[in-house]
Amino acid sequence: WYQRRVRKAVVSTQSTGDFNGTVVLNGTRSDGLVCGTNVDAETAELFCNAAGYRYLVHYDVAANYSSSNKLSCDRLKDQELSVIVDDVYCPTNTTDLRDCRFRASEDGECDVDMALVVSCTNDESKHWELTNVTLAYNQVGSHDEWDLVRNNGHGTVWATIRNKRTGEEREGLVPYTWNSYTKSSICYSAGRYNRWPRSWKTGAISASSSRKVSCGYNLDNNVGYVLSYLYCSSPYYNYISLCSYEIASDSYNGSMDDALWLDC
């Protein structure tokens, strides 16, 4: 029933920036499109991988994408492209599209409006989301994870991010900001209702005061920045994830002395 193996996939696009495009399949008797009605996320990501990208961001049928994010009707006509593949089947835990099989699409069974379109990226940060921000500190010389005191009204701003794909969580620092709404929203999120909290860069707080996450703790636990930017447009965001933020890349090199410290 599954007549051929998938050998190579090429994703064509007319967009810029993040990779979006109609999936064009080669390696069969002719070039053509893939019907997207029965494709799941794992299979869609295999098409991204075959096209040279690491991650799937989104996938859908062509009818639900704007014209700039897929092959235009004119391009489809010029290249004489139609849907040639239906019911792509990939065994569980498949990591290579070449291990998948498909059924040749019959005429009229799935038209170009139902063709598979994917959005792919190599940027891992798009799979991370901000889930919590609190305040933390430790006693100098106490560097185990359970030595970290949280939500006690003052401390280094401590953010938690979560990978939506894997469930992995990371904790770390947030850069200093002058924005008062952002600071008060952090306090509000931590259960402290202070419109004008005191703020400093962590480097200005004495480690001996045990009122911040110490350098020793950060080094022993390989702590770095998890956010490179945080901005809240309201002073009372109860859910800090409503604020604008950017996940810190691996190359982000902010000084640990420039992290945000608050007394709420």
Backbone torsions as a table, in degrees:
resi	resn	phi	psi	omega
1	TRP	NA	-45.8	173.0
2	TYR	-84.3	108.9	-163.9
3	GLN	-84.3	-31.3	-172.8
4	ARG	-139.3	156.7	171.6
5	ARG	-88.6	149.8	174.9
6	VAL	-83.4	125.1	-177.2
7	ARG	-102.7	-42.6	-175.7
8	LYS	-150.8	140.6	175.7
9	ALA	-123.1	138.1	174.4
10	VAL	-123.5	127.5	180.0
11	VAL	-100.9	115.8	179.2
12	SER	-95.2	148.9	-175.3
13	THR	-153.0	156.5	172.1
14	GLN	-117.1	6.9	-176.4
15	SER	-95.1	173.6	174.6
16	THR	-123.3	169.4	-179.5
17	GLY	78.2	-134.4	177.8
18	ASP	-56.9	146.0	-171.1
19	PHE	-79.5	119.2	174.8
20	ASN	-127.2	141.8	178.3
21	GLY	179.5	158.7	173.2
22	THR	-72.8	133.0	179.3
23	VAL	-76.3	121.1	175.5
24	VAL	-112.8	123.6	-173.6
25	LEU	-100.0	128.9	172.3
26	ASN	-110.7	172.4	175.7
27	GLY	94.7	-3.5	173.4
28	THR	-98.7	-165.9	-179.3
29	ARG	-69.5	-23.3	175.9
30	SER	-149.8	166.9	175.8
31	ASP	-81.4	150.2	179.2
32	GLY	-177.7	-174.1	-173.8
33	LEU	-100.9	165.1	-180.0
34	VAL	-109.8	130.4	175.7
35	CYS	-67.0	129.5	-174.5
36	GLY	-97.3	1.5	-172.1
37	THR	-71.1	-27.4	-178.0
38	ASN	-115.8	20.0	-178.7
39	VAL	-92.3	132.8	175.3
40	ASP	-98.7	175.9	-174.5
41	ALA	-63.6	-37.6	-178.3
42	GLU	-65.5	-39.9	179.0
43	THR	-70.6	-40.7	178.3
44	ALA	-59.7	-37.7	179.7
45	GLU	-69.2	-30.7	176.1
46	LEU	-63.2	-35.9	175.0
47	PHE	-64.9	-39.8	175.2
48	CYS	-61.1	-45.6	-179.8
49	ASN	-60.0	-43.4	-179.1
50	ALA	-65.7	-25.3	178.5
51	ALA	-88.7	2.4	175.5
52	GLY	97.8	15.8	-179.6
53	TYR	-117.3	152.0	-173.1
54	ARG	-87.0	-34.1	-169.6
55	TYR	-131.5	147.9	169.9
56	LEU	-90.8	132.0	174.4
57	VAL	-98.6	-45.6	-177.5
58	HIS	-159.3	155.4	174.9
59	TYR	-149.9	151.8	179.9
60	ASP	-169.1	-179.1	174.3
61	VAL	-84.6	158.4	-172.9
62	ALA	-59.0	-33.5	-177.5
63	ALA	-60.3	-22.9	-177.1
64	ASN	-98.2	6.5	177.6
65	TYR	-111.0	149.7	174.3
66	SER	-71.4	161.5	-174.1
67	SER	-64.5	-26.4	-178.5
68	SER	-74.6	-13.4	-175.4
69	ASN	-108.9	18.0	179.4
70	LYS	-156.6	170.9	174.2
71	LEU	-65.9	131.8	-178.7
72	SER	-72.1	163.4	177.8
73	CYS	-60.5	-36.7	178.4
74	ASP	-64.0	-42.1	179.3
75	ARG	-65.6	-41.4	178.4
76	LEU	-60.6	-40.0	179.2
77	LYS	-67.8	-46.9	-177.6
78	ASP	-61.7	-38.2	-177.7
79	GLN	-91.3	-0.6	179.5
80	GLU	54.1	47.3	-178.5
81	LEU	-96.9	137.6	174.5
82	SER	-143.0	173.7	179.0
83	VAL	-75.1	122.1	-180.0
84	ILE	-117.5	-10.0	-174.9
85	VAL	-127.1	133.6	177.8
86	ASP	-134.2	159.3	173.3
87	ASP	50.7	60.3	174.4
88	VAL	-69.3	128.4	-179.9
89	TYR	-118.6	123.1	177.6
90	CYS	-121.0	125.8	178.7
91	PRO	-57.4	154.4	179.2
92	THR	-54.6	136.3	178.1
93	ASN	66.6	19.7	175.7
94	THR	-65.5	136.7	178.6
95	THR	-116.1	0.4	-177.4
96	ASP	-135.8	126.2	-179.0
97	LEU	-59.6	-26.4	-179.4
98	ARG	-66.5	-14.7	177.1
99	ASP	-86.4	-4.9	-178.0
100	CYS	-88.4	159.8	175.8
101	ARG	-126.0	161.4	-179.1
102	PHE	-145.7	167.3	174.8
103	ARG	-112.3	135.1	178.2
104	ALA	-64.6	134.0	-178.6
105	SER	-77.2	136.7	176.3
106	GLU	-81.9	154.6	-179.9
107	ASP	-55.6	127.1	176.8
108	GLY	79.4	-3.2	-176.8
109	GLU	-72.4	-35.3	179.3
110	CYS	-148.5	116.8	-175.1
111	ASP	-94.1	179.9	-172.9
112	VAL	-64.7	-23.4	177.7
113	ASP	-68.7	-21.1	179.1
114	MET	-101.1	10.4	179.7
115	ALA	-67.8	151.4	-178.5
116	LEU	-75.2	129.4	173.6
117	VAL	-124.1	135.4	-177.6
118	VAL	-125.3	153.2	170.0
119	SER	-117.3	120.0	-173.8
120	CYS	-122.8	160.5	179.3
121	THR	-156.7	159.8	168.7
122	ASN	-104.7	2.2	-176.5
123	ASP	-88.7	106.5	-177.4
124	GLU	-67.2	-25.0	-175.1
125	SER	-61.3	-23.0	-178.9
126	LYS	-68.6	-13.9	179.1
127	HIS	-95.6	2.5	-179.5
128	TRP	-106.6	143.6	177.4
129	GLU	-132.7	149.1	177.2
130	LEU	-79.8	125.7	-177.4
131	THR	-114.9	-22.3	-178.0
132	ASN	-162.8	147.4	170.9
133	VAL	-135.1	131.0	179.7
134	THR	-140.5	-171.8	177.5
135	LEU	-116.5	140.8	-173.9
136	ALA	-145.2	153.5	173.4
137	TYR	-157.9	166.2	176.2
138	ASN	-140.1	158.3	173.4
139	GLN	-73.3	135.5	179.5
140	VAL	-57.0	131.7	-178.9
141	GLY	92.6	-9.9	179.4
142	SER	-107.5	105.0	-168.3
143	HIS	-116.8	5.9	176.8
144	ASP	-76.0	155.3	-176.5
145	GLU	-58.5	-34.6	-178.7
146	TRP	-76.7	-5.6	176.7
147	ASP	-82.4	-7.3	-178.5
148	LEU	-79.2	121.6	177.8
149	VAL	-94.4	131.1	-175.5
150	ARG	-123.0	156.9	172.6
151	ASN	54.4	45.7	179.3
152	ASN	-113.1	21.0	172.6
153	GLY	93.4	-17.5	178.4
154	HIS	-151.2	160.6	175.5
155	GLY	141.1	-179.4	174.3
156	THR	-66.2	134.4	176.7
157	VAL	-68.8	126.1	-168.2
158	TRP	-124.4	112.6	-174.7
159	ALA	-104.4	148.4	175.1
160	THR	-118.6	128.9	175.1
161	ILE	-120.0	154.2	-176.2
162	ARG	-131.8	136.6	175.7
163	ASN	-82.4	117.5	-176.7
164	LYS	-67.9	-21.0	180.0
165	ARG	-83.0	-46.8	-170.8
166	THR	-105.9	-17.7	-176.1
167	GLY	84.6	-3.1	179.8
168	GLU	-62.5	141.5	176.2
169	GLU	-116.4	145.9	175.0
170	ARG	-132.9	147.7	177.6
171	GLU	-124.7	150.2	178.4
172	GLY	175.5	-158.2	-167.5
173	LEU	-91.3	161.3	176.3
174	VAL	-125.9	135.2	-178.2
175	PRO	-68.9	152.2	178.6
176	TYR	-60.2	144.7	175.6
177	THR	-135.5	149.7	175.4
178	TRP	-89.7	-9.7	-172.3
179	ASN	-73.4	118.9	-175.4
180	SER	-70.5	-33.4	178.4
181	TYR	-63.4	-39.8	179.0
182	THR	-63.4	-43.6	-178.9
183	LYS	-64.7	-45.8	-178.9
184	SER	-68.0	-32.6	177.0
185	SER	-66.6	-37.4	176.2
186	ILE	-62.0	-45.3	177.7
187	CYS	-61.2	-43.3	-179.6
188	TYR	-61.9	-42.2	178.8
189	SER	-64.3	-31.4	180.0
190	ALA	-87.1	6.9	177.3
191	GLY	85.0	16.4	-180.0
192	ARG	-119.2	120.1	-172.7
193	TYR	-100.2	85.4	-179.0
194	ASN	-130.1	114.5	-177.7
195	ARG	-71.0	-27.4	-176.8
196	TRP	-130.3	69.0	179.8
197	PRO	-69.3	153.2	174.0
198	ARG	-77.3	142.4	-178.3
199	SER	-138.7	147.3	176.2
200	TRP	-145.9	163.5	164.1
201	LYS	-77.4	145.0	-174.3
202	THR	-59.8	-29.1	179.5
203	GLY	-64.1	-18.6	-179.8
204	ALA	-88.1	-6.3	-179.8
205	ILE	-99.2	127.2	-178.8
206	SER	-65.5	132.2	178.3
207	ALA	-64.6	-32.7	-177.5
208	SER	-68.0	-16.0	179.6
209	SER	-76.3	-12.6	-177.9
210	SER	53.2	42.0	179.7
211	ARG	-116.9	11.2	177.8
212	LYS	-146.5	170.6	171.2
213	VAL	-75.7	119.0	-170.8
214	SER	-75.0	161.4	175.6
215	CYS	-58.6	-41.6	-179.9
216	GLY	-60.3	-41.6	178.2
217	TYR	-64.2	-45.8	-179.0
218	ASN	-59.9	-43.5	-177.7
219	LEU	-70.6	-43.5	-178.1
220	ASP	-66.1	-28.1	-177.0
221	ASN	-109.0	13.0	176.0
222	ASN	53.3	45.7	-178.9
223	VAL	-85.2	137.7	174.3
224	GLY	-141.7	-164.4	177.5
225	TYR	-79.4	134.2	171.0
226	VAL	-102.9	-19.1	174.0
227	LEU	-121.9	142.1	173.8
228	SER	-104.0	-7.2	-176.8
229	TYR	-162.1	138.2	174.3
230	LEU	-147.2	126.7	-179.4
231	TYR	-143.0	128.0	177.5
232	CYS	-116.7	129.8	-175.9
233	SER	-89.8	-0.6	176.9
234	SER	-132.8	147.6	-179.3
235	PRO	-76.9	-9.7	-173.2
236	TYR	-131.8	53.7	172.6
237	TYR	-80.0	110.7	178.2
238	ASN	-71.5	-30.9	178.3
239	TYR	-107.3	105.4	-173.0
240	ILE	-64.1	-20.4	179.6
241	SER	-67.2	-14.0	176.0
242	LEU	-74.1	-16.4	179.2
243	CYS	-75.7	161.9	175.2
244	SER	-82.4	139.3	-179.6
245	TYR	-155.3	162.0	174.1
246	GLU	-129.9	133.2	176.3
247	ILE	-72.4	132.7	179.8
248	ALA	-68.5	131.0	176.5
249	SER	-76.5	167.4	178.5
250	ASP	-62.4	-24.2	-178.2
251	SER	-90.2	-2.4	179.7
252	TYR	-65.6	128.0	-171.8
253	ASN	-125.0	39.8	176.9
254	GLY	-63.1	144.7	178.5
255	SER	-71.1	139.0	177.7
256	MET	-65.2	-22.4	176.3
257	ASP	-74.4	-11.0	-179.8
258	ASP	-101.4	11.7	177.5
259	ALA	-73.7	158.9	-176.1
260	LEU	-82.7	134.1	174.9
261	TRP	-123.9	136.1	-178.4
262	LEU	-131.2	146.9	167.1
263	ASP	-120.1	105.2	-174.9
264	CYS	-90.6	NA	NA
